[in-house]
Amino acid sequence: MDPSDVGLTLATLVQILGMMQWGVRQSAETEALLTSVERLMNYTTLDTETTKGRVAEKWPSSGEIEFKQLHFSYSGKAADDVLKNISLKINSGEKIGIVGRTGAGKSSLTTSLFRLRELRHGEIVIDGENTAELKLECLREGITLIPQEPTIFSDTIRSNLDPNSRRTDAEIWSVLETTQLKGAVEVLDGKLSYELPPGGSTFSIGQRQLMCMARALLSRTKILLIDEATANVDPKTDDIIQAIIRNEFKDCTTMTIAHRINTIIDCDRILVLKNGNVAEFDSPENLLNDDASYFSQIVSETNIAAELRQRAKNK
């Protein structure tokens, strides 16, 4: 071959290789971006939530919760039950810790309480009201949730903390001071009117979780559900959250799904779930005194087992 033809061929091959790499990368990025379009298309086919039900005035009044032979399934089939024959009663103002292995049904209990899916069988009765008979808006406004992943909306700080505009600025500032966020908000332009970017990236993960805690404080409901709220925060923020729960929610019925056993060892009772069933439901000291208990086995696997047993004993 002519040397000039060889040179042209090699130069073209190098260019084609780069174009192939660029094409593959653009194809992968396009497919990833279209995931959001696929989700939107799926959302359009979902069944709408019911608007039926009634509104219970001044509910819940005390926060007493009773599960009656509860069976819960995401598919609606008995064979796929993730919660099976759950029957227990939580007294008003009681602090309940919920533990269990992955897949035991802890988060499904939250789903059933908020009626994100309807129960397959059984009832959840709160202060004498069957939650299946209430309007979803009434039900969900009566229970405060602090999720594992902090939810921050692209709106003002005021709207994030008080979405229904029911609290005064003085009340909001008081709550921000309680959650140690007042200083971080005061330095922002507009303060409470500051527009948060998507995801609330102005704040750290710990501050976003404290923002969710401030929102819960302003809700002032009788039932607080904490879904592993301290799983992604540092120990200092964890201590702040635990102190707020002890001091500000002492009159609330509190259910805490545990990620760290030390966050629920001070609870009044521990609910241990295993394969969707209630394995144990008793005080932490009683469960730890029984070496054969499932909870005692879980605690024994931690590196602070001795400390947890001492805390339960001194409680």
Long-range contacts (C-beta under 8 A, 24 or more apart in sequence): 49-136, 50-136, 51-135, 51-136, 52-135, 53-133, 53-134, 53-135, 53-136, 53-138, 53-139, 54-133, 54-134, 54-135, 54-138, 55-134, 55-135, 55-138, 56-129, 56-134, 56-138, 56-142, 59-126, 59-127, 59-129, 59-134, 59-138, 59-142, 60-126, 60-127, 60-129, 60-142, 60-143, 60-221, 60-222, 60-223, 61-127, 61-222, 62-92, 62-93, 62-127, 62-222, 62-253, 63-92, 63-93, 63-126, 63-127, 63-222, 63-223, 63-252, 63-253, 64-89, 64-90, 64-91, 64-92, 64-126, 64-127, 64-253, 65-89, 65-90, 65-124, 65-125, 65-126, 65-223, 65-253, 65-255, 66-90, 66-124, 66-125, 66-126, 67-122, 67-123, 67-124, 68-122, 68-123, 68-124, 68-125, 69-121, 69-122, 69-123, 70-112, 70-119, 70-121, 70-122, 70-123, 70-124, 71-119, 71-120, 71-121, 71-122, 72-105, 72-108, 72-111, 72-112, 72-117, 72-119, 72-120, 73-120, 74-108, 74-117, 76-120, 77-120, 78-120, 81-120, 81-276, 82-108, 82-276, 83-108, 83-109, 83-112, 83-276, 84-275, 84-276, 84-277, 85-122, 85-277, 86-122, 86-277, 86-278, 87-278, 88-271, 88-278, 88-281, 90-253, 90-255, 91-253, 92-222, 92-253, 93-250, 93-251, 93-252, 93-253, 94-253, 94-254, 94-268, 94-269, 95-254, 95-256, 95-266, 95-267, 95-268, 95-269, 96-253, 96-254, 96-255, 96-256, 96-267, 96-268, 96-269, 96-270, 96-271, 97-256, 97-258, 97-263, 97-264, 97-265, 97-267, 97-269, 97-270, 97-271, 97-284, 98-255, 98-256, 98-257, 98-258, 98-264, 98-270, 98-271, 98-273, 99-258, 99-261, 99-264, 99-270, 99-271, 99-272, 99-273, 99-295, 99-298, 100-272, 100-273, 100-274, 100-279, 101-274, 103-275, 104-273, 104-274, 104-275, 104-276, 105-273, 105-275, 105-276, 106-257, 106-273, 107-227, 107-257, 108-276, 109-255, 109-257, 109-273, 110-145, 110-225, 110-227, 110-257, 113-143, 113-225, 114-139, 114-140, 114-143, 114-145, 115-139, 115-140, 126-223, 127-222, 141-219, 141-221, 142-221, 142-222, 142-223, 143-221, 143-223, 143-224, 143-225, 144-216, 144-219, 144-221, 144-223, 144-224, 144-225, 145-216, 145-225, 145-226, 145-227, 146-209, 146-212, 146-213, 146-216, 146-224, 146-225, 146-226, 146-227, 146-229, 147-212, 147-227, 147-229, 148-227, 148-228, 148-229, 148-231, 148-232, 148-259, 149-232, 150-200, 150-205, 150-208, 150-209, 150-211, 150-212, 151-212, 152-196, 152-199, 152-200, 152-203, 152-208, 152-211, 153-196, 153-200, 154-195, 154-196, 154-197, 154-198, 154-199, 155-195, 155-196, 156-190, 156-192, 156-193, 156-194, 156-195, 156-196, 157-185, 157-188, 157-191, 157-192, 157-193, 157-194, 157-196, 158-192, 158-193, 160-196, 160-200, 160-211, 160-215, 161-211, 161-214, 161-215, 161-218, 162-215, 162-218, 166-218, 167-218, 171-218, 172-214, 172-218, 175-214, 175-217, 175-218, 176-214, 178-214, 178-217, 178-244, 178-248, 179-210, 179-211, 179-213, 179-214, 179-217, 179-240, 179-244, 180-210, 180-240, 181-207, 181-210, 181-211, 181-214, 205-232, 205-233, 206-233, 206-234, 206-236, 206-237, 209-233, 209-237, 209-241, 210-237, 210-240, 210-241, 213-241, 213-244, 217-244, 217-248, 221-252, 222-251, 222-252, 222-253, 223-252, 223-253, 223-254, 223-255, 224-249, 224-252, 224-253, 224-254, 224-255, 225-254, 225-255, 225-257, 226-254, 226-255, 226-256, 226-257, 227-257, 228-257, 228-258, 228-259, 230-259, 230-260, 230-263, 231-259, 231-260, 238-263, 261-298, 261-299, 261-302, 261-304, 261-308, 262-304, 262-307, 262-308, 262-311, 265-308, 265-311, 265-312, 265-315, 266-311, 266-315, 270-295, 272-298, 284-312, 284-315, 285-312, 285-313, 285-315, 288-312, 288-313
